[in-house]
């Protein structure tokens, strides 16, 4: 279980990438994931992501909910909830239906609020990005 920090919701974590873990690529998971180490690439999930203090993520993230206590470089789409805990750092744009930012957070980016989370398909984000890339070639 994660500790309750501030007003964050304590959740049972199914999988943890430890402090000494360095991982890159495209990661998919369905339930919950806690990252303590380093990750680079893309993260896609219908579940919950917890970025622990000391973790460094360089990825575009598409999840249901996320809590950031570490560092994230990349855009975040979290259909239901984004929470940035004290000491957390986010360098990228955020799209979500609920946002909570604690004191002493670094957030450099834009925020777009989702009016109806039921209309967002987090798995379509990669396709949209691919279409933009393919459309710009030629």
CNS distance restraints for C-alpha pairs under 8 A (distance, minus, plus):
assign (resid   1 and name CA) (resid  10 and name CA) 6.71 0.50 0.50
assign (resid   1 and name CA) (resid  11 and name CA) 5.81 0.50 0.50
assign (resid   1 and name CA) (resid  12 and name CA) 4.62 0.50 0.50
assign (resid   1 and name CA) (resid  13 and name CA) 5.97 0.50 0.50
assign (resid   2 and name CA) (resid  10 and name CA) 5.54 0.50 0.50
assign (resid   2 and name CA) (resid  11 and name CA) 5.94 0.50 0.50
assign (resid   2 and name CA) (resid  12 and name CA) 6.68 0.50 0.50
assign (resid   2 and name CA) (resid  13 and name CA) 7.08 0.50 0.50
assign (resid   3 and name CA) (resid  10 and name CA) 6.00 0.50 0.50
assign (resid   4 and name CA) (resid   8 and name CA) 5.84 0.50 0.50
assign (resid   4 and name CA) (resid   9 and name CA) 6.21 0.50 0.50
assign (resid   4 and name CA) (resid  10 and name CA) 5.08 0.50 0.50
assign (resid   5 and name CA) (resid   9 and name CA) 7.99 0.50 0.50
assign (resid   5 and name CA) (resid  85 and name CA) 7.63 0.50 0.50
assign (resid   6 and name CA) (resid  85 and name CA) 7.66 0.50 0.50
assign (resid   8 and name CA) (resid  67 and name CA) 7.96 0.50 0.50
assign (resid   8 and name CA) (resid  83 and name CA) 7.42 0.50 0.50
assign (resid  12 and name CA) (resid  32 and name CA) 7.66 0.50 0.50
assign (resid  13 and name CA) (resid  32 and name CA) 5.38 0.50 0.50
assign (resid  13 and name CA) (resid  33 and name CA) 5.95 0.50 0.50
assign (resid  13 and name CA) (resid  34 and name CA) 6.49 0.50 0.50
assign (resid  14 and name CA) (resid  31 and name CA) 6.65 0.50 0.50
assign (resid  14 and name CA) (resid  32 and name CA) 5.24 0.50 0.50
assign (resid  14 and name CA) (resid  33 and name CA) 6.06 0.50 0.50
assign (resid  14 and name CA) (resid  34 and name CA) 8.00 0.50 0.50
assign (resid  15 and name CA) (resid  32 and name CA) 6.46 0.50 0.50
assign (resid  15 and name CA) (resid  33 and name CA) 4.88 0.50 0.50
assign (resid  15 and name CA) (resid  34 and name CA) 6.27 0.50 0.50
assign (resid  16 and name CA) (resid  33 and name CA) 5.72 0.50 0.50
assign (resid  16 and name CA) (resid  34 and name CA) 4.63 0.50 0.50
assign (resid  16 and name CA) (resid  35 and name CA) 5.82 0.50 0.50
assign (resid  16 and name CA) (resid  36 and name CA) 7.31 0.50 0.50
assign (resid  17 and name CA) (resid  21 and name CA) 6.01 0.50 0.50
assign (resid  17 and name CA) (resid  33 and name CA) 7.74 0.50 0.50
assign (resid  17 and name CA) (resid  34 and name CA) 6.29 0.50 0.50
assign (resid  17 and name CA) (resid  35 and name CA) 4.85 0.50 0.50
assign (resid  17 and name CA) (resid  36 and name CA) 5.79 0.50 0.50
assign (resid  17 and name CA) (resid  37 and name CA) 6.32 0.50 0.50
assign (resid  18 and name CA) (resid  35 and name CA) 6.62 0.50 0.50
assign (resid  18 and name CA) (resid  36 and name CA) 5.01 0.50 0.50
assign (resid  18 and name CA) (resid  37 and name CA) 5.52 0.50 0.50
assign (resid  19 and name CA) (resid  35 and name CA) 7.83 0.50 0.50
assign (resid  19 and name CA) (resid  36 and name CA) 4.65 0.50 0.50
assign (resid  19 and name CA) (resid  37 and name CA) 4.05 0.50 0.50
assign (resid  19 and name CA) (resid  38 and name CA) 7.62 0.50 0.50
assign (resid  19 and name CA) (resid  54 and name CA) 7.98 0.50 0.50
assign (resid  19 and name CA) (resid  55 and name CA) 7.34 0.50 0.50
assign (resid  20 and name CA) (resid  36 and name CA) 7.97 0.50 0.50
assign (resid  20 and name CA) (resid  37 and name CA) 5.73 0.50 0.50
assign (resid  21 and name CA) (resid  36 and name CA) 7.69 0.50 0.50
assign (resid  21 and name CA) (resid  37 and name CA) 5.02 0.50 0.50
assign (resid  21 and name CA) (resid  38 and name CA) 6.31 0.50 0.50
assign (resid  22 and name CA) (resid  37 and name CA) 6.08 0.50 0.50
assign (resid  22 and name CA) (resid  38 and name CA) 4.79 0.50 0.50
assign (resid  22 and name CA) (resid  39 and name CA) 5.88 0.50 0.50
assign (resid  23 and name CA) (resid  38 and name CA) 6.31 0.50 0.50
assign (resid  23 and name CA) (resid  39 and name CA) 4.80 0.50 0.50
assign (resid  23 and name CA) (resid  40 and name CA) 6.45 0.50 0.50
assign (resid  24 and name CA) (resid  39 and name CA) 5.47 0.50 0.50
assign (resid  24 and name CA) (resid  40 and name CA) 4.54 0.50 0.50
assign (resid  24 and name CA) (resid  41 and name CA) 5.41 0.50 0.50
assign (resid  25 and name CA) (resid  40 and name CA) 6.49 0.50 0.50
assign (resid  25 and name CA) (resid  41 and name CA) 4.71 0.50 0.50
assign (resid  25 and name CA) (resid  42 and name CA) 6.43 0.50 0.50
assign (resid  26 and name CA) (resid  41 and name CA) 5.63 0.50 0.50
assign (resid  26 and name CA) (resid  42 and name CA) 4.73 0.50 0.50
assign (resid  26 and name CA) (resid  43 and name CA) 5.89 0.50 0.50
assign (resid  26 and name CA) (resid  44 and name CA) 7.58 0.50 0.50
assign (resid  27 and name CA) (resid  41 and name CA) 7.86 0.50 0.50
assign (resid  27 and name CA) (resid  42 and name CA) 6.23 0.50 0.50
assign (resid  27 and name CA) (resid  43 and name CA) 4.84 0.50 0.50
assign (resid  27 and name CA) (resid  44 and name CA) 6.18 0.50 0.50
assign (resid  28 and name CA) (resid  43 and name CA) 6.17 0.50 0.50
assign (resid  28 and name CA) (resid  44 and name CA) 5.05 0.50 0.50
assign (resid  28 and name CA) (resid  45 and name CA) 5.53 0.50 0.50
assign (resid  29 and name CA) (resid  33 and name CA) 7.53 0.50 0.50
assign (resid  29 and name CA) (resid  44 and name CA) 7.05 0.50 0.50
assign (resid  29 and name CA) (resid  45 and name CA) 5.23 0.50 0.50
assign (resid  29 and name CA) (resid  46 and name CA) 7.39 0.50 0.50
assign (resid  29 and name CA) (resid  47 and name CA) 7.08 0.50 0.50
assign (resid  30 and name CA) (resid  45 and name CA) 5.62 0.50 0.50
assign (resid  30 and name CA) (resid  46 and name CA) 5.52 0.50 0.50
assign (resid  30 and name CA) (resid  47 and name CA) 5.20 0.50 0.50
assign (resid  31 and name CA) (resid  45 and name CA) 7.89 0.50 0.50
assign (resid  31 and name CA) (resid  46 and name CA) 7.20 0.50 0.50
assign (resid  31 and name CA) (resid  47 and name CA) 4.67 0.50 0.50
assign (resid  31 and name CA) (resid  48 and name CA) 6.43 0.50 0.50
assign (resid  32 and name CA) (resid  47 and name CA) 5.42 0.50 0.50
assign (resid  32 and name CA) (resid  48 and name CA) 4.62 0.50 0.50
assign (resid  32 and name CA) (resid  49 and name CA) 5.80 0.50 0.50
assign (resid  32 and name CA) (resid  50 and name CA) 7.88 0.50 0.50
assign (resid  33 and name CA) (resid  48 and name CA) 6.46 0.50 0.50
assign (resid  33 and name CA) (resid  49 and name CA) 5.03 0.50 0.50
assign (resid  33 and name CA) (resid  50 and name CA) 6.23 0.50 0.50
assign (resid  34 and name CA) (resid  49 and name CA) 5.94 0.50 0.50
assign (resid  34 and name CA) (resid  50 and name CA) 4.60 0.50 0.50
assign (resid  34 and name CA) (resid  51 and name CA) 5.94 0.50 0.50
assign (resid  34 and name CA) (resid  52 and name CA) 6.78 0.50 0.50
assign (resid  35 and name CA) (resid  39 and name CA) 7.98 0.50 0.50
assign (resid  35 and name CA) (resid  49 and name CA) 7.81 0.50 0.50
assign (resid  35 and name CA) (resid  50 and name CA) 6.34 0.50 0.50
assign (resid  35 and name CA) (resid  51 and name CA) 5.13 0.50 0.50
assign (resid  35 and name CA) (resid  52 and name CA) 5.90 0.50 0.50
assign (resid  35 and name CA) (resid  55 and name CA) 6.38 0.50 0.50
assign (resid  36 and name CA) (resid  51 and name CA) 6.63 0.50 0.50
assign (resid  36 and name CA) (resid  52 and name CA) 5.13 0.50 0.50
assign (resid  36 and name CA) (resid  53 and name CA) 7.11 0.50 0.50
assign (resid  36 and name CA) (resid  54 and name CA) 6.53 0.50 0.50
assign (resid  36 and name CA) (resid  55 and name CA) 4.73 0.50 0.50
assign (resid  36 and name CA) (resid  56 and name CA) 7.99 0.50 0.50
assign (resid  37 and name CA) (resid  54 and name CA) 7.21 0.50 0.50
assign (resid  37 and name CA) (resid  55 and name CA) 4.77 0.50 0.50
assign (resid  37 and name CA) (resid  56 and name CA) 6.53 0.50 0.50
assign (resid  38 and name CA) (resid  55 and name CA) 5.72 0.50 0.50
assign (resid  38 and name CA) (resid  56 and name CA) 4.87 0.50 0.50
assign (resid  38 and name CA) (resid  57 and name CA) 5.77 0.50 0.50
assign (resid  39 and name CA) (resid  56 and name CA) 6.55 0.50 0.50
assign (resid  39 and name CA) (resid  57 and name CA) 4.87 0.50 0.50
assign (resid  39 and name CA) (resid  58 and name CA) 6.22 0.50 0.50
assign (resid  39 and name CA) (resid  59 and name CA) 7.38 0.50 0.50
assign (resid  40 and name CA) (resid  57 and name CA) 5.92 0.50 0.50
assign (resid  40 and name CA) (resid  58 and name CA) 4.60 0.50 0.50
assign (resid  40 and name CA) (resid  59 and name CA) 5.39 0.50 0.50
assign (resid  41 and name CA) (resid  58 and name CA) 6.43 0.50 0.50
assign (resid  41 and name CA) (resid  59 and name CA) 4.73 0.50 0.50
assign (resid  41 and name CA) (resid  60 and name CA) 7.08 0.50 0.50
assign (resid  42 and name CA) (resid  59 and name CA) 4.78 0.50 0.50
assign (resid  42 and name CA) (resid  60 and name CA) 5.06 0.50 0.50
assign (resid  42 and name CA) (resid  61 and name CA) 6.00 0.50 0.50
assign (resid  43 and name CA) (resid  59 and name CA) 6.75 0.50 0.50
assign (resid  43 and name CA) (resid  60 and name CA) 6.41 0.50 0.50
assign (resid  43 and name CA) (resid  61 and name CA) 4.78 0.50 0.50
assign (resid  43 and name CA) (resid  62 and name CA) 6.10 0.50 0.50
assign (resid  43 and name CA) (resid  63 and name CA) 7.62 0.50 0.50
assign (resid  44 and name CA) (resid  61 and name CA) 6.15 0.50 0.50
assign (resid  44 and name CA) (resid  62 and name CA) 4.79 0.50 0.50
assign (resid  44 and name CA) (resid  63 and name CA) 5.87 0.50 0.50
assign (resid  44 and name CA) (resid 122 and name CA) 7.57 0.50 0.50
assign (resid  44 and name CA) (resid 123 and name CA) 7.05 0.50 0.50
assign (resid  45 and name CA) (resid  62 and name CA) 6.22 0.50 0.50
assign (resid  45 and name CA) (resid  63 and name CA) 4.71 0.50 0.50
assign (resid  45 and name CA) (resid  64 and name CA) 6.87 0.50 0.50
assign (resid  45 and name CA) (resid 122 and name CA) 7.69 0.50 0.50
assign (resid  45 and name CA) (resid 123 and name CA) 7.87 0.50 0.50
assign (resid  46 and name CA) (resid  63 and name CA) 5.38 0.50 0.50
assign (resid  46 and name CA) (resid  64 and name CA) 5.14 0.50 0.50
assign (resid  46 and name CA) (resid 122 and name CA) 7.42 0.50 0.50
assign (resid  47 and name CA) (resid  63 and name CA) 5.94 0.50 0.50
assign (resid  47 and name CA) (resid  64 and name CA) 5.17 0.50 0.50
assign (resid  47 and name CA) (resid  65 and name CA) 6.64 0.50 0.50
assign (resid  48 and name CA) (resid  63 and name CA) 6.54 0.50 0.50
assign (resid  48 and name CA) (resid  64 and name CA) 5.89 0.50 0.50
assign (resid  48 and name CA) (resid  65 and name CA) 4.84 0.50 0.50
assign (resid  48 and name CA) (resid  66 and name CA) 5.70 0.50 0.50
assign (resid  49 and name CA) (resid  63 and name CA) 7.14 0.50 0.50
assign (resid  49 and name CA) (resid  65 and name CA) 6.36 0.50 0.50
assign (resid  49 and name CA) (resid  66 and name CA) 4.70 0.50 0.50
assign (resid  49 and name CA) (resid  67 and name CA) 6.49 0.50 0.50
assign (resid  50 and name CA) (resid  66 and name CA) 5.74 0.50 0.50
assign (resid  50 and name CA) (resid  67 and name CA) 4.92 0.50 0.50
assign (resid  50 and name CA) (resid  68 and name CA) 6.19 0.50 0.50
assign (resid  50 and name CA) (resid  69 and name CA) 7.80 0.50 0.50
assign (resid  51 and name CA) (resid  55 and name CA) 6.22 0.50 0.50
assign (resid  51 and name CA) (resid  57 and name CA) 7.99 0.50 0.50
assign (resid  51 and name CA) (resid  66 and name CA) 7.64 0.50 0.50
assign (resid  51 and name CA) (resid  67 and name CA) 6.18 0.50 0.50
assign (resid  51 and name CA) (resid  68 and name CA) 4.82 0.50 0.50
assign (resid  51 and name CA) (resid  69 and name CA) 5.70 0.50 0.50
assign (resid  51 and name CA) (resid  70 and name CA) 5.54 0.50 0.50
assign (resid  51 and name CA) (resid  71 and name CA) 7.58 0.50 0.50
assign (resid  52 and name CA) (resid  68 and name CA) 6.71 0.50 0.50
assign (resid  52 and name CA) (resid  69 and name CA) 5.10 0.50 0.50
assign (resid  52 and name CA) (resid  70 and name CA) 5.19 0.50 0.50
assign (resid  53 and name CA) (resid  68 and name CA) 7.83 0.50 0.50
assign (resid  53 and name CA) (resid  69 and name CA) 4.63 0.50 0.50
assign (resid  53 and name CA) (resid  70 and name CA) 4.07 0.50 0.50
assign (resid  53 and name CA) (resid  71 and name CA) 7.67 0.50 0.50
assign (resid  53 and name CA) (resid  87 and name CA) 7.69 0.50 0.50
assign (resid  53 and name CA) (resid  88 and name CA) 7.16 0.50 0.50
assign (resid  54 and name CA) (resid  69 and name CA) 7.79 0.50 0.50
assign (resid  54 and name CA) (resid  70 and name CA) 5.21 0.50 0.50
assign (resid  54 and name CA) (resid  71 and name CA) 7.33 0.50 0.50
assign (resid  55 and name CA) (resid  70 and name CA) 4.95 0.50 0.50
assign (resid  55 and name CA) (resid  71 and name CA) 6.13 0.50 0.50
assign (resid  56 and name CA) (resid  70 and name CA) 6.26 0.50 0.50
assign (resid  56 and name CA) (resid  71 and name CA) 4.82 0.50 0.50
assign (resid  56 and name CA) (resid  72 and name CA) 6.07 0.50 0.50
assign (resid  56 and name CA) (resid  73 and name CA) 7.91 0.50 0.50
assign (resid  57 and name CA) (resid  71 and name CA) 6.09 0.50 0.50
assign (resid  57 and name CA) (resid  72 and name CA) 4.70 0.50 0.50
assign (resid  57 and name CA) (resid  73 and name CA) 6.03 0.50 0.50
assign (resid  57 and name CA) (resid  74 and name CA) 7.95 0.50 0.50
assign (resid  58 and name CA) (resid  72 and name CA) 6.00 0.50 0.50
assign (resid  58 and name CA) (resid  73 and name CA) 4.66 0.50 0.50
assign (resid  58 and name CA) (resid  74 and name CA) 5.95 0.50 0.50
assign (resid  59 and name CA) (resid  72 and name CA) 7.35 0.50 0.50
assign (resid  59 and name CA) (resid  73 and name CA) 6.28 0.50 0.50
assign (resid  59 and name CA) (resid  74 and name CA) 5.05 0.50 0.50
assign (resid  59 and name CA) (resid  75 and name CA) 7.30 0.50 0.50
assign (resid  60 and name CA) (resid  73 and name CA) 7.85 0.50 0.50
assign (resid  60 and name CA) (resid  74 and name CA) 4.79 0.50 0.50
assign (resid  60 and name CA) (resid  75 and name CA) 4.82 0.50 0.50
assign (resid  60 and name CA) (resid  76 and name CA) 6.01 0.50 0.50
assign (resid  61 and name CA) (resid  74 and name CA) 7.21 0.50 0.50
assign (resid  61 and name CA) (resid  75 and name CA) 6.20 0.50 0.50
assign (resid  61 and name CA) (resid  76 and name CA) 4.74 0.50 0.50
assign (resid  61 and name CA) (resid  77 and name CA) 6.09 0.50 0.50
assign (resid  61 and name CA) (resid  78 and name CA) 7.80 0.50 0.50
assign (resid  62 and name CA) (resid  76 and name CA) 6.08 0.50 0.50
assign (resid  62 and name CA) (resid  77 and name CA) 4.74 0.50 0.50
assign (resid  62 and name CA) (resid  78 and name CA) 5.92 0.50 0.50
assign (resid  62 and name CA) (resid 122 and name CA) 5.72 0.50 0.50
assign (resid  62 and name CA) (resid 123 and name CA) 7.45 0.50 0.50
assign (resid  62 and name CA) (resid 125 and name CA) 7.46 0.50 0.50
assign (resid  63 and name CA) (resid  76 and name CA) 7.96 0.50 0.50
assign (resid  63 and name CA) (resid  77 and name CA) 6.32 0.50 0.50
assign (resid  63 and name CA) (resid  78 and name CA) 4.85 0.50 0.50
assign (resid  63 and name CA) (resid  79 and name CA) 6.69 0.50 0.50
assign (resid  63 and name CA) (resid 122 and name CA) 6.64 0.50 0.50
assign (resid  64 and name CA) (resid  78 and name CA) 4.92 0.50 0.50
assign (resid  64 and name CA) (resid  79 and name CA) 4.91 0.50 0.50
assign (resid  64 and name CA) (resid  80 and name CA) 5.53 0.50 0.50
assign (resid  64 and name CA) (resid  81 and name CA) 7.01 0.50 0.50
assign (resid  64 and name CA) (resid 122 and name CA) 7.79 0.50 0.50
assign (resid  65 and name CA) (resid  78 and name CA) 5.12 0.50 0.50
assign (resid  65 and name CA) (resid  79 and name CA) 6.56 0.50 0.50
assign (resid  65 and name CA) (resid  80 and name CA) 5.52 0.50 0.50
assign (resid  65 and name CA) (resid  81 and name CA) 4.67 0.50 0.50
assign (resid  65 and name CA) (resid  82 and name CA) 5.92 0.50 0.50
assign (resid  66 and name CA) (resid  78 and name CA) 6.62 0.50 0.50
assign (resid  66 and name CA) (resid  81 and name CA) 6.35 0.50 0.50
assign (resid  66 and name CA) (resid  82 and name CA) 5.07 0.50 0.50
assign (resid  66 and name CA) (resid  83 and name CA) 6.33 0.50 0.50
assign (resid  67 and name CA) (resid  82 and name CA) 5.98 0.50 0.50
assign (resid  67 and name CA) (resid  83 and name CA) 4.68 0.50 0.50
assign (resid  67 and name CA) (resid  84 and name CA) 5.85 0.50 0.50
assign (resid  67 and name CA) (resid  85 and name CA) 7.16 0.50 0.50
assign (resid  68 and name CA) (resid  72 and name CA) 7.63 0.50 0.50
assign (resid  68 and name CA) (resid  82 and name CA) 7.85 0.50 0.50
assign (resid  68 and name CA) (resid  83 and name CA) 6.21 0.50 0.50
assign (resid  68 and name CA) (resid  84 and name CA) 4.78 0.50 0.50
assign (resid  68 and name CA) (resid  85 and name CA) 5.97 0.50 0.50
assign (resid  68 and name CA) (resid  88 and name CA) 5.71 0.50 0.50
assign (resid  68 and name CA) (resid  89 and name CA) 7.44 0.50 0.50
assign (resid  68 and name CA) (resid  90 and name CA) 7.90 0.50 0.50
assign (resid  69 and name CA) (resid  84 and name CA) 6.28 0.50 0.50
assign (resid  69 and name CA) (resid  85 and name CA) 5.04 0.50 0.50
assign (resid  69 and name CA) (resid  86 and name CA) 6.79 0.50 0.50
assign (resid  69 and name CA) (resid  87 and name CA) 6.23 0.50 0.50
assign (resid  69 and name CA) (resid  88 and name CA) 4.23 0.50 0.50
assign (resid  69 and name CA) (resid  89 and name CA) 7.34 0.50 0.50
assign (resid  70 and name CA) (resid  87 and name CA) 7.14 0.50 0.50
assign (resid  70 and name CA) (resid  88 and name CA) 4.82 0.50 0.50
assign (resid  70 and name CA) (resid  89 and name CA) 6.21 0.50 0.50
assign (resid  71 and name CA) (resid  88 and name CA) 5.92 0.50 0.50
assign (resid  71 and name CA) (resid  89 and name CA) 4.64 0.50 0.50
assign (resid  71 and name CA) (resid  90 and name CA) 5.97 0.50 0.50
assign (resid  72 and name CA) (resid  89 and name CA) 6.18 0.50 0.50
assign (resid  72 and name CA) (resid  90 and name CA) 4.82 0.50 0.50
assign (resid  72 and name CA) (resid  91 and name CA) 6.16 0.50 0.50
assign (resid  72 and name CA) (resid  92 and name CA) 7.79 0.50 0.50
assign (resid  73 and name CA) (resid  90 and name CA) 6.10 0.50 0.50
assign (resid  73 and name CA) (resid  91 and name CA) 4.79 0.50 0.50
assign (resid  73 and name CA) (resid  92 and name CA) 6.05 0.50 0.50
assign (resid  74 and name CA) (resid  90 and name CA) 7.62 0.50 0.50
assign (resid  74 and name CA) (resid  91 and name CA) 6.13 0.50 0.50
assign (resid  74 and name CA) (resid  92 and name CA) 4.74 0.50 0.50
assign (resid  74 and name CA) (resid  93 and name CA) 7.17 0.50 0.50
assign (resid  75 and name CA) (resid  91 and name CA) 7.68 0.50 0.50
assign (resid  75 and name CA) (resid  92 and name CA) 4.64 0.50 0.50
assign (resid  75 and name CA) (resid  93 and name CA) 4.71 0.50 0.50
assign (resid  75 and name CA) (resid  94 and name CA) 5.91 0.50 0.50
assign (resid  76 and name CA) (resid  92 and name CA) 7.19 0.50 0.50
assign (resid  76 and name CA) (resid  93 and name CA) 6.23 0.50 0.50
assign (resid  76 and name CA) (resid  94 and name CA) 4.78 0.50 0.50
assign (resid  76 and name CA) (resid  95 and name CA) 6.25 0.50 0.50
assign (resid  77 and name CA) (resid  94 and name CA) 5.93 0.50 0.50
assign (resid  77 and name CA) (resid  95 and name CA) 4.74 0.50 0.50
assign (resid  77 and name CA) (resid  96 and name CA) 6.02 0.50 0.50
assign (resid  77 and name CA) (resid 122 and name CA) 7.34 0.50 0.50
assign (resid  78 and name CA) (resid  82 and name CA) 6.27 0.50 0.50
assign (resid  78 and name CA) (resid  94 and name CA) 7.80 0.50 0.50
assign (resid  78 and name CA) (resid  95 and name CA) 6.31 0.50 0.50
assign (resid  78 and name CA) (resid  96 and name CA) 5.02 0.50 0.50
assign (resid  78 and name CA) (resid  97 and name CA) 7.67 0.50 0.50
assign (resid  78 and name CA) (resid 122 and name CA) 7.89 0.50 0.50
assign (resid  79 and name CA) (resid  95 and name CA) 7.52 0.50 0.50
assign (resid  79 and name CA) (resid  96 and name CA) 5.15 0.50 0.50
assign (resid  79 and name CA) (resid  97 and name CA) 6.07 0.50 0.50
assign (resid  79 and name CA) (resid 114 and name CA) 7.44 0.50 0.50
assign (resid  79 and name CA) (resid 117 and name CA) 5.54 0.50 0.50
assign (resid  79 and name CA) (resid 120 and name CA) 6.78 0.50 0.50
assign (resid  79 and name CA) (resid 122 and name CA) 7.26 0.50 0.50
assign (resid  80 and name CA) (resid  96 and name CA) 6.12 0.50 0.50
assign (resid  80 and name CA) (resid  97 and name CA) 5.38 0.50 0.50
assign (resid  80 and name CA) (resid  98 and name CA) 6.13 0.50 0.50
assign (resid  80 and name CA) (resid 117 and name CA) 6.46 0.50 0.50
assign (resid  81 and name CA) (resid  96 and name CA) 6.07 0.50 0.50
assign (resid  81 and name CA) (resid  97 and name CA) 6.20 0.50 0.50
assign (resid  81 and name CA) (resid  98 and name CA) 4.75 0.50 0.50
assign (resid  81 and name CA) (resid  99 and name CA) 5.99 0.50 0.50
assign (resid  82 and name CA) (resid  96 and name CA) 6.60 0.50 0.50
assign (resid  82 and name CA) (resid  98 and name CA) 6.27 0.50 0.50
assign (resid  82 and name CA) (resid  99 and name CA) 4.95 0.50 0.50
assign (resid  82 and name CA) (resid 100 and name CA) 6.35 0.50 0.50
assign (resid  83 and name CA) (resid  99 and name CA) 5.92 0.50 0.50
assign (resid  83 and name CA) (resid 100 and name CA) 4.72 0.50 0.50
assign (resid  83 and name CA) (resid 101 and name CA) 5.96 0.50 0.50
assign (resid  83 and name CA) (resid 102 and name CA) 7.99 0.50 0.50
assign (resid  84 and name CA) (resid  88 and name CA) 5.83 0.50 0.50
assign (resid  84 and name CA) (resid  89 and name CA) 7.63 0.50 0.50
assign (resid  84 and name CA) (resid 100 and name CA) 6.27 0.50 0.50
assign (resid  84 and name CA) (resid 101 and name CA) 4.86 0.50 0.50
assign (resid  84 and name CA) (resid 102 and name CA) 6.10 0.50 0.50
assign (resid  84 and name CA) (resid 105 and name CA) 6.78 0.50 0.50
assign (resid  85 and name CA) (resid 101 and name CA) 6.56 0.50 0.50
assign (resid  85 and name CA) (resid 102 and name CA) 5.31 0.50 0.50
assign (resid  85 and name CA) (resid 103 and name CA) 7.75 0.50 0.50
assign (resid  85 and name CA) (resid 105 and name CA) 6.76 0.50 0.50
assign (resid  86 and name CA) (resid 101 and name CA) 7.95 0.50 0.50
assign (resid  86 and name CA) (resid 102 and name CA) 5.26 0.50 0.50
assign (resid  86 and name CA) (resid 103 and name CA) 5.58 0.50 0.50
assign (resid  86 and name CA) (resid 104 and name CA) 5.06 0.50 0.50
assign (resid  86 and name CA) (resid 105 and name CA) 5.28 0.50 0.50
assign (resid  87 and name CA) (resid 104 and name CA) 5.56 0.50 0.50
assign (resid  87 and name CA) (resid 105 and name CA) 5.22 0.50 0.50
assign (resid  87 and name CA) (resid 106 and name CA) 7.43 0.50 0.50
assign (resid  88 and name CA) (resid 104 and name CA) 7.68 0.50 0.50
assign (resid  88 and name CA) (resid 105 and name CA) 5.17 0.50 0.50
assign (resid  88 and name CA) (resid 106 and name CA) 6.45 0.50 0.50
assign (resid  89 and name CA) (resid 105 and name CA) 5.83 0.50 0.50
assign (resid  89 and name CA) (resid 106 and name CA) 4.57 0.50 0.50
assign (resid  89 and name CA) (resid 107 and name CA) 5.89 0.50 0.50
assign (resid  90 and name CA) (resid 106 and name CA) 6.18 0.50 0.50
assign (resid  90 and name CA) (resid 107 and name CA) 4.84 0.50 0.50
assign (resid  90 and name CA) (resid 108 and name CA) 6.34 0.50 0.50
assign (resid  90 and name CA) (resid 109 and name CA) 7.78 0.50 0.50
assign (resid  91 and name CA) (resid 106 and name CA) 7.86 0.50 0.50
assign (resid  91 and name CA) (resid 107 and name CA) 5.98 0.50 0.50
assign (resid  91 and name CA) (resid 108 and name CA) 4.88 0.50 0.50
assign (resid  91 and name CA) (resid 109 and name CA) 6.07 0.50 0.50
assign (resid  92 and name CA) (resid 107 and name CA) 7.72 0.50 0.50
assign (resid  92 and name CA) (resid 108 and name CA) 6.14 0.50 0.50
assign (resid  92 and name CA) (resid 109 and name CA) 4.72 0.50 0.50
assign (resid  92 and name CA) (resid 110 and name CA) 7.17 0.50 0.50
assign (resid  93 and name CA) (resid 108 and name CA) 7.69 0.50 0.50
assign (resid  93 and name CA) (resid 109 and name CA) 4.62 0.50 0.50
assign (resid  93 and name CA) (resid 110 and name CA) 4.70 0.50 0.50
assign (resid  93 and name CA) (resid 111 and name CA) 5.81 0.50 0.50
assign (resid  93 and name CA) (resid 112 and name CA) 7.95 0.50 0.50
assign (resid  94 and name CA) (resid 109 and name CA) 7.24 0.50 0.50
assign (resid  94 and name CA) (resid 110 and name CA) 6.24 0.50 0.50
assign (resid  94 and name CA) (resid 111 and name CA) 4.74 0.50 0.50
assign (resid  94 and name CA) (resid 112 and name CA) 6.26 0.50 0.50
assign (resid  95 and name CA) (resid 111 and name CA) 5.78 0.50 0.50
assign (resid  95 and name CA) (resid 112 and name CA) 4.68 0.50 0.50
assign (resid  95 and name CA) (resid 113 and name CA) 5.74 0.50 0.50
assign (resid  95 and name CA) (resid 114 and name CA) 6.66 0.50 0.50
assign (resid  96 and name CA) (resid 111 and name CA) 7.92 0.50 0.50
assign (resid  96 and name CA) (resid 112 and name CA) 6.62 0.50 0.50
assign (resid  96 and name CA) (resid 113 and name CA) 5.19 0.50 0.50
assign (resid  96 and name CA) (resid 114 and name CA) 5.27 0.50 0.50
assign (resid  96 and name CA) (resid 117 and name CA) 7.95 0.50 0.50
assign (resid  97 and name CA) (resid 113 and name CA) 5.24 0.50 0.50
assign (resid  97 and name CA) (resid 114 and name CA) 4.42 0.50 0.50
assign (resid  97 and name CA) (resid 115 and name CA) 6.24 0.50 0.50
assign (resid  97 and name CA) (resid 116 and name CA) 7.28 0.50 0.50
assign (resid  97 and name CA) (resid 117 and name CA) 6.31 0.50 0.50
assign (resid  98 and name CA) (resid 113 and name CA) 7.31 0.50 0.50
assign (resid  98 and name CA) (resid 114 and name CA) 8.00 0.50 0.50
assign (resid 101 and name CA) (resid 105 and name CA) 6.92 0.50 0.50
assign (resid 116 and name CA) (resid 120 and name CA) 7.63 0.50 0.50
assign (resid 121 and name CA) (resid 125 and name CA) 7.44 0.50 0.50
assign (resid 123 and name CA) (resid 127 and name CA) 7.87 0.50 0.50
assign (resid 124 and name CA) (resid 128 and name CA) 6.39 0.50 0.50
assign (resid 125 and name CA) (resid 129 and name CA) 6.29 0.50 0.50
assign (resid 126 and name CA) (resid 130 and name CA) 6.06 0.50 0.50
assign (resid 127 and name CA) (resid 131 and name CA) 6.07 0.50 0.50
assign (resid 128 and name CA) (resid 132 and name CA) 6.32 0.50 0.50
assign (resid 129 and name CA) (resid 133 and name CA) 6.31 0.50 0.50
assign (resid 130 and name CA) (resid 134 and name CA) 6.05 0.50 0.50
assign (resid 131 and name CA) (resid 135 and name CA) 5.79 0.50 0.50
assign (resid 132 and name CA) (resid 136 and name CA) 6.22 0.50 0.50
assign (resid 133 and name CA) (resid 137 and name CA) 6.67 0.50 0.50
